[in-house]
């Protein structure tokens, strides 16, 4: 009984962190029942994660932008434009992929840095500066594709980024062995990280859950990772898109939780004036976050163009709204200072899950927009209510 009470207290205390996982679990179980198990098939889960990739990458960047109390509306068409530039460099100039990708990422950082300069140094409100970017990059896509319209990308190595899978060493019982190994390593990494975090908290006299509750958490999360790995290994294995998402999550999770820059980002978001008075360079942090956003926009553009195997005039449309919605569903606070990298990715998966499940059920596009809008509204209401309770 004590364990049950502790579980209730843990969920109540961390409802902001756990809420999105509970919501995702409910949505997935519901769609699985309504589609007679089709939703949870290996093929569908693999396609779902791949389709969420380019939005998940954007959501991580936009989460940090919202954390420091800004917004970036230009990221969708910036992603579409840089994806078109990648297609032009590959197909019209004949540059190899290992040169094209760094060029696109550097262009993304440059574009983001311009926005950061306008916001941090010139003092233009982020909404206005990025709305200008939205218009500029929209026009830039049309200019880049006006001669040919859709630019077909006939490059197997590039297209594999959006559609390919990590090679399988061999198959065991119809499952990709290498994907199973990657999943096992992921579980070991998670367990090691959780144990070391717990030890540090105990060392500095922070409150931690009991050993029994901690063990239950480890087993539960490990079981979910194992199940998803098993599903993916039963189709074509883990895709390169999933690998890229995982790399982004690992790098940005490390930066936001283990580095001085990460602490400064949250300090600026919590109270910019206090952060400035305590010696934090608010302009520098703003500049860095927008530069990072530009780089992730470039990566998103690469993922989307590779997945479509072409660059189109409409690429990037509504990407920014999907990414912002994913960040809010993932637990970022509209008031700034609160948000997690893992939350942003889970938010993107929640939104992709809704779309995928409704498509499988044959729900029309109009009701889909209404339902997704309702989910976003509920996420923001949830944010406001949890802040009030803490206040």
C-alpha positions in Angstrom: 0.0 0.0 0.0 2.9 2.3 0.8 4.3 1.7 -2.6 1.0 2.6 -4.2 0.8 5.9 -2.2 4.4 6.7 -3.2 3.5 6.0 -6.9 0.6 8.4 -6.6 2.8 11.1 -5.0 5.5 10.6 -7.6 3.0 11.0 -10.5 1.3 14.0 -8.7 4.7 15.8 -8.0 6.0 15.1 -11.6 2.7 15.3 -13.4 4.2 17.8 -15.9 6.9 15.3 -16.9 4.8 12.1 -16.8 1.6 13.6 -18.3 2.8 13.4 -21.9 3.9 9.8 -21.5 0.6 8.8 -20.0 -1.2 10.7 -22.8 0.9 8.9 -25.4 0.2 5.5 -23.8 -3.5 6.1 -23.8 -3.6 7.4 -27.4 -1.5 4.3 -28.6 -3.7 1.8 -26.8 -6.9 3.5 -28.0 -5.8 3.5 -31.7 -4.5 -0.1 -31.4 -8.0 -1.2 -30.2 -9.8 0.9 -32.8 -7.7 -0.5 -35.7 -7.7 -4.1 -34.5 -3.9 -4.0 -33.7 -2.9 -2.5 -37.1 -1.6 0.6 -35.4 0.9 -1.3 -33.3 2.3 -3.3 -36.2 6.0 -3.2 -36.8 5.6 -1.5 -40.2 3.3 1.2 -38.9 5.4 2.1 -35.9 8.5 2.3 -38.1 6.7 4.6 -40.5 5.2 6.7 -37.7 8.7 7.4 -36.2 10.1 8.2 -39.6 7.3 10.6 -40.4 7.8 12.3 -37.0 11.5 12.8 -37.5 11.7 16.2 -39.2 9.2 17.7 -36.8 10.9 16.1 -33.7 14.2 17.8 -34.7 12.5 21.2 -35.1 10.6 20.7 -31.8 13.9 20.3 -29.9 15.2 23.6 -31.2 11.9 25.5 -30.8 11.6 24.2 -27.3 14.8 26.0 -26.3 13.6 29.2 -28.1 10.3 29.1 -26.1 12.3 28.4 -22.9 14.1 31.7 -23.3 10.7 33.4 -23.9 11.0 33.9 -27.6 9.3 32.3 -30.7 10.6 31.4 -34.2 8.1 31.4 -37.0 10.7 31.2 -39.8 11.9 27.6 -39.1 9.4 25.8 -41.4 10.2 27.6 -44.6 13.9 27.8 -43.6 13.9 24.0 -43.5 12.1 23.8 -46.8 14.5 26.3 -48.5 17.6 24.6 -47.2 16.2 21.2 -48.3 15.8 22.7 -51.8 19.4 24.1 -51.7 20.6 20.6 -50.7 18.7 19.1 -53.7 20.2 21.8 -56.1 23.8 21.1 -54.8 23.4 17.4 -55.2 21.5 17.2 -58.5 22.5 20.4 -60.4 26.0 21.0 -59.2 26.9 17.3 -58.6 28.5 17.8 -55.2 28.9 14.7 -53.0 26.7 14.2 -50.0 29.6 14.5 -47.5 30.1 18.1 -48.7 26.5 19.0 -49.1 25.3 18.2 -45.6 28.0 20.3 -43.8 27.3 23.2 -46.2 23.5 23.0 -45.4 24.1 22.8 -41.6 26.5 25.8 -41.8 23.9 27.8 -43.8 21.3 26.9 -41.2 23.6 28.2 -38.4 24.2 31.4 -40.4 20.5 32.0 -41.0 19.7 31.3 -37.3 22.5 33.7 -36.2 21.0 36.5 -38.3 17.7 36.1 -36.5 19.6 35.9 -33.2 21.5 39.1 -34.0 18.2 41.0 -34.9 16.6 39.8 -31.6 19.5 40.0 -29.2 21.5 42.9 -30.5 19.1 45.1 -32.5 16.2 44.5 -30.1 13.6 43.5 -32.7 10.8 41.4 -31.1 11.3 37.7 -32.1 7.8 37.5 -33.5 8.5 40.3 -36.0 12.0 39.2 -36.9 11.0 35.6 -37.5 7.8 36.6 -39.4 10.1 38.6 -41.7 12.2 35.4 -42.1 9.0 33.4 -42.8 8.2 35.7 -45.7 11.8 35.8 -47.0 12.3 32.0 -46.9 8.9 31.4 -48.5 10.0 33.6 -51.4 13.4 31.9 -51.5 11.9 28.4 -51.9 9.8 29.7 -54.8 12.9 31.3 -56.4 15.0 28.1 -55.9 12.3 25.9 -57.5 10.8 28.2 -60.1 12.7 26.8 -63.1 12.0 23.1 -62.5 9.2 23.1 -59.9 9.8 19.8 -58.0 13.5 18.9 -57.9 13.8 15.1 -57.9 16.8 13.9 -55.8 18.3 10.8 -57.4 20.9 10.1 -54.8 20.7 6.8 -52.9 23.0 7.8 -50.1 21.1 11.1 -49.4 17.6 9.5 -49.7 18.7 6.7 -47.2 18.8 9.4 -44.5 15.0 9.7 -44.8 14.1 6.2 -45.9 17.0 3.8 -45.2 17.7 1.5 -42.3 20.9 0.6 -40.4 22.3 -2.6 -42.0 21.5 -5.9 -40.3 24.3 -8.2 -39.4 22.0 -11.1 -39.5 18.4 -12.1 -38.7 17.4 -14.0 -35.6 13.9 -15.4 -35.7 12.9 -12.8 -38.3 14.3 -10.0 -36.2 17.2 -7.7 -37.2 20.1 -8.6 -34.8 21.9 -5.2 -35.0 18.7 -3.3 -34.1 18.3 -5.6 -31.1 21.9 -4.9 -30.0 21.3 -1.1 -30.4 18.1 -1.4 -28.3 20.1 -3.4 -25.6 22.8 -0.7 -25.5 20.1 1.9 -25.2 18.6 0.1 -22.2 22.0 -0.2 -20.5 22.7 3.5 -21.2 19.4 4.5 -19.7 19.9 2.3 -16.5 23.4 3.6 -16.0 22.3 7.2 -16.5 19.3 6.8 -14.1 21.5 5.1 -11.4 24.3 7.7 -11.6 21.7 10.6 -11.4 20.1 9.0 -8.3 23.6 8.6 -6.7 24.3 12.3 -7.3 21.0 13.3 -5.8 21.6 11.2 -2.7 25.2 12.6 -2.4 23.8 16.2 -2.3 20.9 15.3 -0.1 18.1 15.7 -2.7 14.9 13.8 -2.3 14.7 10.6 -4.2 12.1 7.8 -4.6 12.5 4.6 -2.7 14.6 1.7 -4.0 11.4 -0.3 -4.9 9.8 2.6 -6.8 13.1 3.3 -8.6 13.4 -0.3 -9.6 9.8 -0.3 -10.9 10.6 2.9 -13.0 13.8 1.2 -14.4 11.9 -2.0 -15.4 8.9 -0.1 -16.8 11.0 2.3 -19.1 13.4 -0.6 -20.1 10.4 -2.7 -21.0 9.0 0.1 -23.3 12.5 0.6 -25.0 12.7 -3.2 -25.4 9.2 -3.5 -26.9 9.7 -0.6 -29.4 13.1 -2.1 -30.4 11.4 -5.5 -30.9 8.7 -3.9 -33.1 11.3 -2.1 -35.2 13.5 -5.2 -35.5 10.6 -7.1 -36.8 10.2 -4.8 -39.9 13.4 -3.4 -41.4 15.2 -2.5 -38.2 16.1 0.9 -36.8 16.0 3.6 -39.5 18.7 6.3 -40.0 16.0 8.9 -39.2 15.5 7.3 -35.7 19.3 7.3 -35.3 19.5 11.0 -36.1 16.7 11.8 -33.6 18.4 9.8 -30.9 21.7 11.6 -31.6 20.0 15.0 -31.4 18.3 14.0 -28.1 21.5 12.8 -26.5 23.5 15.9 -27.5 20.9 18.4 -26.6 19.9 16.5 -23.4 23.6 16.6 -22.3 24.0 20.3 -23.2 20.8 21.4 -21.4 21.3 19.2 -18.2 25.1 18.9 -17.8 26.7 22.1 -19.0 27.0 25.7 -17.9 25.3 26.9 -21.2 22.3 24.7 -20.4 21.9 26.2 -16.9 22.3 29.7 -18.3 19.5 29.0 -20.9 17.1 28.0 -18.2 18.2 30.9 -16.0 17.5 33.4 -18.8 14.1 31.8 -19.4 13.1 31.9 -15.7 14.1 35.5 -15.2 16.1 37.4 -17.9 16.6 40.5 -15.6 17.9 38.4 -12.7 20.1 36.4 -15.1 21.6 39.6 -16.4 22.3 40.9 -12.9 24.0 37.6 -11.9 26.5 38.1 -14.8 24.9 35.9 -17.5 25.3 37.3 -21.0 21.6 37.2 -22.0 22.4 38.4 -25.6 24.9 35.7 -26.1 22.5 33.0 -24.9 19.8 34.3 -27.2 22.2 34.4 -30.1 23.3 30.8 -29.4 19.7 29.4 -29.1 18.7 31.0 -32.4 21.9 29.8 -34.1 21.1 26.3 -32.8 17.5 26.6 -34.1 18.9 27.4 -37.5 21.1 24.4 -37.6 18.2 22.1 -36.5 16.0 23.7 -39.2 18.7 22.7 -41.7 18.8 19.2 -40.4 15.0 19.0 -40.5 15.1 20.2 -44.2 17.6 17.5 -45.0 15.4 14.8 -43.3 12.2 16.0 -45.1 13.8 16.3 -48.5 15.5 12.8 -48.2 12.1 11.3 -47.0 10.3 12.8 -50.1 13.3 12.2 -52.3 12.6 15.6 -53.8 12.4 19.3 -53.0 9.0 20.9 -53.6 7.7 24.5 -53.7 5.4 23.8 -50.7 8.1 22.2 -48.5 8.1 23.7 -45.0 4.4 24.7 -45.0 3.1 24.6 -41.4 6.3 22.9 -40.1 6.8 25.7 -37.5 3.2 25.3 -36.2 3.6 21.5 -35.9 7.0 22.0 -34.1 5.6 24.6 -31.7 2.6 22.4 -31.0 4.9 19.5 -30.3 7.0 21.5 -27.9 3.9 22.7 -25.9 2.4 19.2 -25.9 5.8 18.0 -24.7 5.7 20.2 -21.6 7.4 23.4 -22.4 6.0 26.4 -20.5 4.6 29.4 -22.3 6.0 31.5 -19.5 9.6 30.3 -20.3 12.2 28.6 -18.1 10.6 25.1 -18.3 11.0 22.4 -20.9 12.9 19.2 -21.7 14.5 17.9 -24.8 12.9 14.4 -24.3 9.5 16.1 -23.8 9.7 18.0 -27.1 10.5 14.7 -29.0 7.6 12.9 -27.1 5.4 15.8 -28.0 6.3 15.4 -31.7 5.5 11.6 -31.4 2.2 12.4 -29.8 1.2 14.7 -32.6 2.4 12.2 -35.3 0.6 9.4 -33.4 -2.7 11.3 -33.6 -2.3 12.0 -37.3 -1.2 8.4 -38.1 -4.0 6.8 -36.0 -6.7 9.0 -37.6 -5.4 8.3 -41.1 -5.6 4.5 -40.4 -9.2 5.0 -39.2 -10.1 7.1 -42.3 -10.8 10.3 -40.4 -11.0 13.3 -42.8 -8.4 16.1 -42.8 -10.9 18.7 -41.3 -11.7 16.7 -38.1 -7.9 15.9 -37.8 -7.1 19.6 -37.6 -9.8 20.2 -35.0 -8.6 17.3 -32.8 -5.0 18.3 -33.0 -5.9 21.9 -32.2 -7.9 20.6 -29.2 -4.9 18.6 -28.0 -2.7 21.7 -28.2 -5.2 23.8 -26.3 -5.5 21.1 -23.6 -1.6 21.0 -23.3 -1.5 24.8 -22.7 -4.4 24.7 -20.2 -2.6 21.9 -18.4 0.6 24.1 -18.3 -1.3 27.0 -16.8 -3.1 24.9 -14.2 0.1 23.2 -13.0 1.9 26.6 -12.7 -1.1 27.9 -10.6 -0.9 24.9 -8.3 2.8 25.4 -7.8 2.3 29.1 -7.3 
